[in-house]
Amino acid sequence: MATKLYPWQENLWQQWQQLIQADRLPHAILCAMPVGAGREALVQYFADTLLCLTPRY
C-alpha cells in the first residue's frame, strides 16, 4: 500500500471516502491527471483501500 498521498490529492481522496461511506461509489472512476501528478500512487492507494479486509477510513 502506498504510504502517503500528495497534498494536492487530499481533497479528491476525501470525496472518494465519502462516496464509500455513503455506499454511493460508482462502478468506474476516470482518473485523468497530468504526468507526474502521482496518479498511479493515488489509484493504487484507492484500490488497496477498497480491497482491504479492515479499512481505515
Predicted model as a PDB file, atoms N, CA, C, CB and O in Angstrom, pLDDT in the B-factor column:
MODEL        1                                                                  
ATOM      1  N   MET A   1       0.843  -1.179   0.000  1.00 53.00           N  
ATOM      2  CA  MET A   1       0.000   0.000   0.000  1.00 53.00           C  
ATOM      3  C   MET A   1       0.881   1.233   0.000  1.00 53.00           C  
ATOM      4  CB  MET A   1      -0.955   0.003   1.211  1.00 53.00           C  
ATOM      5  O   MET A   1       1.912   1.270   0.672  1.00 53.00           O  
ATOM      6  N   ALA A   2       0.478   2.233  -0.747  1.00 52.00           N  
ATOM      7  CA  ALA A   2       1.213   3.499  -0.759  1.00 52.00           C  
ATOM      8  C   ALA A   2       1.199   4.080   0.649  1.00 52.00           C  
ATOM      9  CB  ALA A   2       0.595   4.508  -1.786  1.00 52.00           C  
ATOM     10  O   ALA A   2       0.219   3.927   1.378  1.00 52.00           O  
ATOM     11  N   THR A   3       2.273   4.738   1.025  1.00 62.00           N  
ATOM     12  CA  THR A   3       2.374   5.210   2.399  1.00 62.00           C  
ATOM     13  C   THR A   3       1.659   6.530   2.629  1.00 62.00           C  
ATOM     14  CB  THR A   3       3.812   5.351   2.780  1.00 62.00           C  
ATOM     15  O   THR A   3       1.196   6.791   3.740  1.00 62.00           O  
ATOM     16  N   LYS A   4       1.558   7.368   1.602  1.00 78.00           N  
ATOM     17  CA  LYS A   4       1.020   8.689   1.833  1.00 78.00           C  
ATOM     18  C   LYS A   4       0.585   9.311   0.518  1.00 78.00           C  
ATOM     19  CB  LYS A   4       2.046   9.574   2.536  1.00 78.00           C  
ATOM     20  O   LYS A   4       1.156   9.022  -0.534  1.00 78.00           O  
ATOM     21  N   LEU A   5      -0.416  10.155   0.579  1.00 86.00           N  
ATOM     22  CA  LEU A   5      -0.888  10.865  -0.601  1.00 86.00           C  
ATOM     23  C   LEU A   5      -0.170  12.207  -0.716  1.00 86.00           C  
ATOM     24  CB  LEU A   5      -2.420  11.069  -0.542  1.00 86.00           C  
ATOM     25  O   LEU A   5       0.338  12.740   0.270  1.00 86.00           O  
ATOM     26  N   TYR A   6      -0.136  12.733  -1.915  1.00 89.00           N  
ATOM     27  CA  TYR A   6       0.394  14.077  -2.105  1.00 89.00           C  
ATOM     28  C   TYR A   6      -0.635  15.080  -1.584  1.00 89.00           C  
ATOM     29  CB  TYR A   6       0.732  14.345  -3.611  1.00 89.00           C  
ATOM     30  O   TYR A   6      -1.833  14.795  -1.604  1.00 89.00           O  
ATOM     31  N   PRO A   7      -0.194  16.237  -1.124  1.00 92.00           N  
ATOM     32  CA  PRO A   7      -1.143  17.222  -0.567  1.00 92.00           C  
ATOM     33  C   PRO A   7      -2.254  17.619  -1.544  1.00 92.00           C  
ATOM     34  CB  PRO A   7      -0.391  18.468  -0.141  1.00 92.00           C  
ATOM     35  O   PRO A   7      -3.383  17.866  -1.122  1.00 92.00           O  
ATOM     36  N   TRP A   8      -1.950  17.681  -2.835  1.00 92.00           N  
ATOM     37  CA  TRP A   8      -2.963  18.089  -3.810  1.00 92.00           C  
ATOM     38  C   TRP A   8      -3.976  16.988  -4.095  1.00 92.00           C  
ATOM     39  CB  TRP A   8      -2.297  18.507  -5.101  1.00 92.00           C  
ATOM     40  O   TRP A   8      -4.937  17.219  -4.829  1.00 92.00           O  
ATOM     41  N   GLN A   9      -3.787  15.809  -3.539  1.00 92.00           N  
ATOM     42  CA  GLN A   9      -4.726  14.711  -3.730  1.00 92.00           C  
ATOM     43  C   GLN A   9      -5.697  14.557  -2.564  1.00 92.00           C  
ATOM     44  CB  GLN A   9      -3.970  13.424  -3.931  1.00 92.00           C  
ATOM     45  O   GLN A   9      -6.653  13.787  -2.656  1.00 92.00           O  
ATOM     46  N   GLU A  10      -5.470  15.263  -1.493  1.00 92.00           N  
ATOM     47  CA  GLU A  10      -6.278  15.089  -0.276  1.00 92.00           C  
ATOM     48  C   GLU A  10      -7.763  15.375  -0.492  1.00 92.00           C  
ATOM     49  CB  GLU A  10      -5.754  15.990   0.818  1.00 92.00           C  
ATOM     50  O   GLU A  10      -8.612  14.635   0.004  1.00 92.00           O  
ATOM     51  N   ASN A  11      -8.084  16.441  -1.228  1.00 93.00           N  
ATOM     52  CA  ASN A  11      -9.484  16.791  -1.461  1.00 93.00           C  
ATOM     53  C   ASN A  11     -10.208  15.681  -2.230  1.00 93.00           C  
ATOM     54  CB  ASN A  11      -9.581  18.120  -2.230  1.00 93.00           C  
ATOM     55  O   ASN A  11     -11.313  15.280  -1.865  1.00 93.00           O  
ATOM     56  N   LEU A  12      -9.578  15.196  -3.287  1.00 91.00           N  
ATOM     57  CA  LEU A  12     -10.163  14.106  -4.067  1.00 91.00           C  
ATOM     58  C   LEU A  12     -10.302  12.848  -3.213  1.00 91.00           C  
ATOM     59  CB  LEU A  12      -9.306  13.814  -5.312  1.00 91.00           C  
ATOM     60  O   LEU A  12     -11.311  12.148  -3.289  1.00 91.00           O  
ATOM     61  N   TRP A  13      -9.291  12.569  -2.406  1.00 91.00           N  
ATOM     62  CA  TRP A  13      -9.322  11.392  -1.533  1.00 91.00           C  
ATOM     63  C   TRP A  13     -10.503  11.471  -0.563  1.00 91.00           C  
ATOM     64  CB  TRP A  13      -7.995  11.264  -0.750  1.00 91.00           C  
ATOM     65  O   TRP A  13     -11.195  10.476  -0.348  1.00 91.00           O  
ATOM     66  N   GLN A  14     -10.734  12.631   0.012  1.00 93.00           N  
ATOM     67  CA  GLN A  14     -11.854  12.801   0.938  1.00 93.00           C  
ATOM     68  C   GLN A  14     -13.189  12.596   0.225  1.00 93.00           C  
ATOM     69  CB  GLN A  14     -11.808  14.193   1.583  1.00 93.00           C  
ATOM     70  O   GLN A  14     -14.109  12.009   0.794  1.00 93.00           O  
ATOM     71  N   GLN A  15     -13.301  13.071  -1.006  1.00 93.00           N  
ATOM     72  CA  GLN A  15     -14.528  12.868  -1.773  1.00 93.00           C  
ATOM     73  C   GLN A  15     -14.772  11.376  -2.014  1.00 93.00           C  
ATOM     74  CB  GLN A  15     -14.456  13.625  -3.116  1.00 93.00           C  
ATOM     75  O   GLN A  15     -15.898  10.896  -1.882  1.00 93.00           O  
ATOM     76  N   TRP A  16     -13.727  10.659  -2.363  1.00 92.00           N  
ATOM     77  CA  TRP A  16     -13.860   9.218  -2.599  1.00 92.00           C  
ATOM     78  C   TRP A  16     -14.242   8.498  -1.318  1.00 92.00           C  
ATOM     79  CB  TRP A  16     -12.555   8.637  -3.161  1.00 92.00           C  
ATOM     80  O   TRP A  16     -15.057   7.576  -1.347  1.00 92.00           O  
ATOM     81  N   GLN A  17     -13.672   8.899  -0.210  1.00 91.00           N  
ATOM     82  CA  GLN A  17     -14.003   8.259   1.065  1.00 91.00           C  
ATOM     83  C   GLN A  17     -15.464   8.509   1.442  1.00 91.00           C  
ATOM     84  CB  GLN A  17     -13.074   8.775   2.180  1.00 91.00           C  
ATOM     85  O   GLN A  17     -16.123   7.623   1.987  1.00 91.00           O  
ATOM     86  N   GLN A  18     -15.967   9.693   1.158  1.00 94.00           N  
ATOM     87  CA  GLN A  18     -17.378   9.993   1.425  1.00 94.00           C  
ATOM     88  C   GLN A  18     -18.287   9.123   0.569  1.00 94.00           C  
ATOM     89  CB  GLN A  18     -17.674  11.479   1.166  1.00 94.00           C  
ATOM     90  O   GLN A  18     -19.325   8.656   1.036  1.00 94.00           O  
ATOM     91  N   LEU A  19     -17.896   8.906  -0.685  1.00 92.00           N  
ATOM     92  CA  LEU A  19     -18.686   8.033  -1.555  1.00 92.00           C  
ATOM     93  C   LEU A  19     -18.715   6.604  -1.017  1.00 92.00           C  
ATOM     94  CB  LEU A  19     -18.120   8.047  -2.982  1.00 92.00           C  
ATOM     95  O   LEU A  19     -19.758   5.952  -1.044  1.00 92.00           O  
ATOM     96  N   ILE A  20     -17.573   6.117  -0.529  1.00 89.00           N  
ATOM     97  CA  ILE A  20     -17.511   4.767   0.035  1.00 89.00           C  
ATOM     98  C   ILE A  20     -18.414   4.673   1.260  1.00 89.00           C  
ATOM     99  CB  ILE A  20     -16.055   4.391   0.408  1.00 89.00           C  
ATOM    100  O   ILE A  20     -19.206   3.738   1.383  1.00 89.00           O  
ATOM    101  N   GLN A  21     -18.296   5.634   2.156  1.00 90.00           N  
ATOM    102  CA  GLN A  21     -19.071   5.600   3.395  1.00 90.00           C  
ATOM    103  C   GLN A  21     -20.565   5.704   3.135  1.00 90.00           C  
ATOM    104  CB  GLN A  21     -18.634   6.721   4.317  1.00 90.00           C  
ATOM    105  O   GLN A  21     -21.368   5.123   3.865  1.00 90.00           O  
ATOM    106  N   ALA A  22     -20.942   6.446   2.092  1.00 92.00           N  
ATOM    107  CA  ALA A  22     -22.361   6.609   1.761  1.00 92.00           C  
ATOM    108  C   ALA A  22     -22.866   5.471   0.866  1.00 92.00           C  
ATOM    109  CB  ALA A  22     -22.589   7.959   1.069  1.00 92.00           C  
ATOM    110  O   ALA A  22     -24.029   5.465   0.462  1.00 92.00           O  
ATOM    111  N   ASP A  23     -21.988   4.509   0.559  1.00 90.00           N  
ATOM    112  CA  ASP A  23     -22.321   3.403  -0.328  1.00 90.00           C  
ATOM    113  C   ASP A  23     -22.816   3.917  -1.678  1.00 90.00           C  
ATOM    114  CB  ASP A  23     -23.378   2.505   0.316  1.00 90.00           C  
ATOM    115  O   ASP A  23     -23.788   3.403  -2.232  1.00 90.00           O  
ATOM    116  N   ARG A  24     -22.126   4.950  -2.204  1.00 93.00           N  
ATOM    117  CA  ARG A  24     -22.501   5.579  -3.473  1.00 93.00           C  
ATOM    118  C   ARG A  24     -21.335   5.580  -4.464  1.00 93.00           C  
ATOM    119  CB  ARG A  24     -22.983   7.015  -3.230  1.00 93.00           C  
ATOM    120  O   ARG A  24     -21.289   6.413  -5.369  1.00 93.00           O  
ATOM    121  N   LEU A  25     -20.410   4.664  -4.298  1.00 91.00           N  
ATOM    122  CA  LEU A  25     -19.251   4.589  -5.176  1.00 91.00           C  
ATOM    123  C   LEU A  25     -19.699   4.136  -6.568  1.00 91.00           C  
ATOM    124  CB  LEU A  25     -18.180   3.623  -4.596  1.00 91.00           C  
ATOM    125  O   LEU A  25     -20.356   3.103  -6.690  1.00 91.00           O  
ATOM    126  N   PRO A  26     -19.358   4.884  -7.613  1.00 93.00           N  
ATOM    127  CA  PRO A  26     -19.756   4.479  -8.966  1.00 93.00           C  
ATOM    128  C   PRO A  26     -19.008   3.225  -9.411  1.00 93.00           C  
ATOM    129  CB  PRO A  26     -19.504   5.620  -9.961  1.00 93.00           C  
ATOM    130  O   PRO A  26     -18.019   2.833  -8.791  1.00 93.00           O  
ATOM    131  N   HIS A  27     -19.475   2.610 -10.469  1.00 92.00           N  
ATOM    132  CA  HIS A  27     -18.845   1.378 -10.947  1.00 92.00           C  
ATOM    133  C   HIS A  27     -17.507   1.641 -11.622  1.00 92.00           C  
ATOM    134  CB  HIS A  27     -19.769   0.660 -11.910  1.00 92.00           C  
ATOM    135  O   HIS A  27     -16.712   0.718 -11.801  1.00 92.00           O  
ATOM    136  N   ALA A  28     -17.250   2.893 -12.000  1.00 92.00           N  
ATOM    137  CA  ALA A  28     -15.978   3.253 -12.634  1.00 92.00           C  
ATOM    138  C   ALA A  28     -15.640   4.704 -12.293  1.00 92.00           C  
ATOM    139  CB  ALA A  28     -16.045   3.051 -14.183  1.00 92.00           C  
ATOM    140  O   ALA A  28     -16.529   5.538 -12.120  1.00 92.00           O  
ATOM    141  N   ILE A  29     -14.342   4.990 -12.199  1.00 91.00           N  
ATOM    142  CA  ILE A  29     -13.868   6.345 -11.953  1.00 91.00           C  
ATOM    143  C   ILE A  29     -12.765   6.632 -12.963  1.00 91.00           C  
ATOM    144  CB  ILE A  29     -13.358   6.523 -10.475  1.00 91.00           C  
ATOM    145  O   ILE A  29     -11.804   5.868 -13.063  1.00 91.00           O  
ATOM    146  N   LEU A  30     -12.891   7.714 -13.703  1.00 93.00           N  
ATOM    147  CA  LEU A  30     -11.855   8.135 -14.636  1.00 93.00           C  
ATOM    148  C   LEU A  30     -10.903   9.044 -13.878  1.00 93.00           C  
ATOM    149  CB  LEU A  30     -12.462   8.857 -15.890  1.00 93.00           C  
ATOM    150  O   LEU A  30     -11.313  10.079 -13.352  1.00 93.00           O  
ATOM    151  N   CYS A  31      -9.666   8.670 -13.821  1.00 90.00           N  
ATOM    152  CA  CYS A  31      -8.669   9.426 -13.066  1.00 90.00           C  
ATOM    153  C   CYS A  31      -7.660  10.024 -14.045  1.00 90.00           C  
ATOM    154  CB  CYS A  31      -7.953   8.519 -12.011  1.00 90.00           C  
ATOM    155  O   CYS A  31      -6.613   9.431 -14.301  1.00 90.00           O  
ATOM    156  N   ALA A  32      -7.973  11.186 -14.584  1.00 91.00           N  
ATOM    157  CA  ALA A  32      -7.108  11.858 -15.556  1.00 91.00           C  
ATOM    158  C   ALA A  32      -6.346  12.976 -14.852  1.00 91.00           C  
ATOM    159  CB  ALA A  32      -7.937  12.421 -16.753  1.00 91.00           C  
ATOM    160  O   ALA A  32      -6.939  13.924 -14.337  1.00 91.00           O  
ATOM    161  N   MET A  33      -5.038  12.848 -14.841  1.00 91.00           N  
ATOM    162  CA  MET A  33      -4.165  13.838 -14.199  1.00 91.00           C  
ATOM    163  C   MET A  33      -2.950  14.058 -15.078  1.00 91.00           C  
ATOM    164  CB  MET A  33      -3.737  13.379 -12.770  1.00 91.00           C  
ATOM    165  O   MET A  33      -2.604  13.193 -15.884  1.00 91.00           O  
ATOM    166  N   PRO A  34      -2.303  15.190 -14.938  1.00 93.00           N  
ATOM    167  CA  PRO A  34      -1.074  15.416 -15.694  1.00 93.00           C  
ATOM    168  C   PRO A  34       0.012  14.410 -15.301  1.00 93.00           C  
ATOM    169  CB  PRO A  34      -0.572  16.849 -15.473  1.00 93.00           C  
ATOM    170  O   PRO A  34       0.009  13.878 -14.190  1.00 93.00           O  
ATOM    171  N   VAL A  35       0.923  14.165 -16.215  1.00 93.00           N  
ATOM    172  CA  VAL A  35       2.057  13.280 -15.940  1.00 93.00           C  
ATOM    173  C   VAL A  35       2.835  13.834 -14.755  1.00 93.00           C  
ATOM    174  CB  VAL A  35       2.980  13.136 -17.191  1.00 93.00           C  
ATOM    175  O   VAL A  35       3.126  15.029 -14.696  1.00 93.00           O  
ATOM    176  N   GLY A  36       3.165  12.971 -13.827  1.00 90.00           N  
ATOM    177  CA  GLY A  36       3.937  13.386 -12.657  1.00 90.00           C  
ATOM    178  C   GLY A  36       3.100  13.852 -11.481  1.00 90.00           C  
ATOM    179  O   GLY A  36       3.650  14.284 -10.468  1.00 90.00           O  
ATOM    180  N   ALA A  37       1.772  13.774 -11.593  1.00 91.00           N  
ATOM    181  CA  ALA A  37       0.890  14.240 -10.521  1.00 91.00           C  
ATOM    182  C   ALA A  37       0.656  13.175  -9.454  1.00 91.00           C  
ATOM    183  CB  ALA A  37      -0.439  14.678 -11.099  1.00 91.00           C  
ATOM    184  O   ALA A  37       0.013  13.443  -8.439  1.00 91.00           O  
ATOM    185  N   GLY A  38       1.167  11.981  -9.678  1.00 90.00           N  
ATOM    186  CA  GLY A  38       1.003  10.911  -8.699  1.00 90.00           C  
ATOM    187  C   GLY A  38      -0.227  10.058  -8.909  1.00 90.00           C  
ATOM    188  O   GLY A  38      -0.733   9.441  -7.971  1.00 90.00           O  
ATOM    189  N   ARG A  39      -0.706  10.025 -10.130  1.00 92.00           N  
ATOM    190  CA  ARG A  39      -1.928   9.273 -10.440  1.00 92.00           C  
ATOM    191  C   ARG A  39      -1.796   7.799 -10.070  1.00 92.00           C  
ATOM    192  CB  ARG A  39      -2.266   9.403 -11.924  1.00 92.00           C  
ATOM    193  O   ARG A  39      -2.700   7.229  -9.459  1.00 92.00           O  
ATOM    194  N   GLU A  40      -0.682   7.182 -10.435  1.00 90.00           N  
ATOM    195  CA  GLU A  40      -0.504   5.755 -10.171  1.00 90.00           C  
ATOM    196  C   GLU A  40      -0.543   5.456  -8.676  1.00 90.00           C  
ATOM    197  CB  GLU A  40       0.815   5.268 -10.765  1.00 90.00           C  
ATOM    198  O   GLU A  40      -1.163   4.481  -8.251  1.00 90.00           O  
ATOM    199  N   ALA A  41       0.111   6.283  -7.889  1.00 89.00           N  
ATOM    200  CA  ALA A  41       0.127   6.083  -6.437  1.00 89.00           C  
ATOM    201  C   ALA A  41      -1.280   6.264  -5.853  1.00 89.00           C  
ATOM    202  CB  ALA A  41       1.118   7.066  -5.765  1.00 89.00           C  
ATOM    203  O   ALA A  41      -1.699   5.493  -4.990  1.00 89.00           O  
ATOM    204  N   LEU A  42      -1.996   7.273  -6.321  1.00 91.00           N  
ATOM    205  CA  LEU A  42      -3.353   7.526  -5.831  1.00 91.00           C  
ATOM    206  C   LEU A  42      -4.280   6.361  -6.162  1.00 91.00           C  
ATOM    207  CB  LEU A  42      -3.906   8.825  -6.431  1.00 91.00           C  
ATOM    208  O   LEU A  42      -5.029   5.892  -5.306  1.00 91.00           O  
ATOM    209  N   VAL A  43      -4.224   5.904  -7.391  1.00 90.00           N  
ATOM    210  CA  VAL A  43      -5.097   4.810  -7.820  1.00 90.00           C  
ATOM    211  C   VAL A  43      -4.745   3.520  -7.072  1.00 90.00           C  
ATOM    212  CB  VAL A  43      -4.984   4.593  -9.348  1.00 90.00           C  
ATOM    213  O   VAL A  43      -5.641   2.772  -6.681  1.00 90.00           O  
ATOM    214  N   GLN A  44      -3.461   3.258  -6.873  1.00 89.00           N  
ATOM    215  CA  GLN A  44      -3.056   2.069  -6.134  1.00 89.00           C  
ATOM    216  C   GLN A  44      -3.523   2.144  -4.684  1.00 89.00           C  
ATOM    217  CB  GLN A  44      -1.538   1.897  -6.193  1.00 89.00           C  
ATOM    218  O   GLN A  44      -3.994   1.151  -4.129  1.00 89.00           O  
ATOM    219  N   TYR A  45      -3.396   3.306  -4.078  1.00 87.00           N  
ATOM    220  CA  TYR A  45      -3.829   3.512  -2.701  1.00 87.00           C  
ATOM    221  C   TYR A  45      -5.340   3.286  -2.585  1.00 87.00           C  
ATOM    222  CB  TYR A  45      -3.455   4.935  -2.220  1.00 87.00           C  
ATOM    223  O   TYR A  45      -5.809   2.665  -1.631  1.00 87.00           O  
ATOM    224  N   PHE A  46      -6.090   3.790  -3.558  1.00 89.00           N  
ATOM    225  CA  PHE A  46      -7.534   3.631  -3.570  1.00 89.00           C  
ATOM    226  C   PHE A  46      -7.913   2.160  -3.736  1.00 89.00           C  
ATOM    227  CB  PHE A  46      -8.155   4.474  -4.690  1.00 89.00           C  
ATOM    228  O   PHE A  46      -8.778   1.652  -3.022  1.00 89.00           O  
ATOM    229  N   ALA A  47      -7.269   1.486  -4.673  1.00 89.00           N  
ATOM    230  CA  ALA A  47      -7.550   0.059  -4.883  1.00 89.00           C  
ATOM    231  C   ALA A  47      -7.230  -0.740  -3.624  1.00 89.00           C  
ATOM    232  CB  ALA A  47      -6.738  -0.486  -6.081  1.00 89.00           C  
ATOM    233  O   ALA A  47      -7.999  -1.616  -3.229  1.00 89.00           O  
ATOM    234  N   ASP A  48      -6.102  -0.441  -2.998  1.00 86.00           N  
ATOM    235  CA  ASP A  48      -5.738  -1.137  -1.763  1.00 86.00           C  
ATOM    236  C   ASP A  48      -6.776  -0.898  -0.675  1.00 86.00           C  
ATOM    237  CB  ASP A  48      -4.357  -0.683  -1.279  1.00 86.00           C  
ATOM    238  O   ASP A  48      -7.097  -1.811   0.086  1.00 86.00           O  
ATOM    239  N   THR A  49      -7.299   0.310  -0.596  1.00 85.00           N  
ATOM    240  CA  THR A  49      -8.322   0.635   0.396  1.00 85.00           C  
ATOM    241  C   THR A  49      -9.605  -0.153   0.134  1.00 85.00           C  
ATOM    242  CB  THR A  49      -8.616   2.143   0.387  1.00 85.00           C  
ATOM    243  O   THR A  49     -10.216  -0.679   1.065  1.00 85.00           O  
ATOM    244  N   LEU A  50     -10.009  -0.232  -1.125  1.00 86.00           N  
ATOM    245  CA  LEU A  50     -11.238  -0.950  -1.463  1.00 86.00           C  
ATOM    246  C   LEU A  50     -11.116  -2.452  -1.228  1.00 86.00           C  
ATOM    247  CB  LEU A  50     -11.610  -0.689  -2.909  1.00 86.00           C  
ATOM    248  O   LEU A  50     -12.096  -3.111  -0.880  1.00 86.00           O  
ATOM    249  N   LEU A  51      -9.930  -2.986  -1.415  1.00 86.00           N  
ATOM    250  CA  LEU A  51      -9.732  -4.430  -1.300  1.00 86.00           C  
ATOM    251  C   LEU A  51      -9.301  -4.879   0.088  1.00 86.00           C  
ATOM    252  CB  LEU A  51      -8.715  -4.876  -2.297  1.00 86.00           C  
ATOM    253  O   LEU A  51      -9.211  -6.077   0.352  1.00 86.00           O  
ATOM    254  N   CYS A  52      -9.037  -3.937   0.965  1.00 78.00           N  
ATOM    255  CA  CYS A  52      -8.578  -4.255   2.317  1.00 78.00           C  
ATOM    256  C   CYS A  52      -9.715  -4.860   3.140  1.00 78.00           C  
ATOM    257  CB  CYS A  52      -8.026  -2.993   3.013  1.00 78.00           C  
ATOM    258  O   CYS A  52     -10.856  -4.406   3.056  1.00 78.00           O  
ATOM    259  N   LEU A  53      -9.404  -5.876   3.928  1.00 61.00           N  
ATOM    260  CA  LEU A  53     -10.421  -6.506   4.754  1.00 61.00           C  
ATOM    261  C   LEU A  53     -10.726  -5.694   6.008  1.00 61.00           C  
ATOM    262  CB  LEU A  53      -9.982  -7.899   5.138  1.00 61.00           C  
ATOM    263  O   LEU A  53     -11.784  -5.872   6.612  1.00 61.00           O  
ATOM    264  N   THR A  54      -9.826  -4.816   6.407  1.00 63.00           N  
ATOM    265  CA  THR A  54     -10.038  -3.958   7.582  1.00 63.00           C  
ATOM    266  C   THR A  54      -9.744  -2.505   7.190  1.00 63.00           C  
ATOM    267  CB  THR A  54      -9.127  -4.409   8.788  1.00 63.00           C  
ATOM    268  O   THR A  54      -8.674  -1.992   7.515  1.00 63.00           O  
ATOM    269  N   PRO A  55     -10.668  -1.839   6.503  1.00 58.00           N  
ATOM    270  CA  PRO A  55     -10.422  -0.462   6.053  1.00 58.00           C  
ATOM    271  C   PRO A  55     -10.229   0.510   7.208  1.00 58.00           C  
ATOM    272  CB  PRO A  55     -11.568   0.010   5.188  1.00 58.00           C  
ATOM    273  O   PRO A  55     -10.742   0.305   8.308  1.00 58.00           O  
ATOM    274  N   ARG A  56      -9.476   1.576   6.934  1.00 60.00           N  
ATOM    275  CA  ARG A  56      -9.174   2.584   7.956  1.00 60.00           C  
ATOM    276  C   ARG A  56      -9.801   3.937   7.653  1.00 60.00           C  
ATOM    277  CB  ARG A  56      -7.680   2.745   8.093  1.00 60.00           C  
ATOM    278  O   ARG A  56      -9.325   4.937   8.190  1.00 60.00           O  
ATOM    279  N   TYR A  57     -10.810   4.029   6.851  1.00 57.00           N  
ATOM    280  CA  TYR A  57     -11.392   5.341   6.525  1.00 57.00           C  
ATOM    281  C   TYR A  57     -12.323   5.842   7.552  1.00 57.00           C  
ATOM    282  CB  TYR A  57     -12.100   5.290   5.242  1.00 57.00           C  
ATOM    283  O   TYR A  57     -12.880   6.929   7.403  1.00 57.00           O  
TER     284      TYR A  57                                                      
ENDMDL                                                                          
END                                                                             
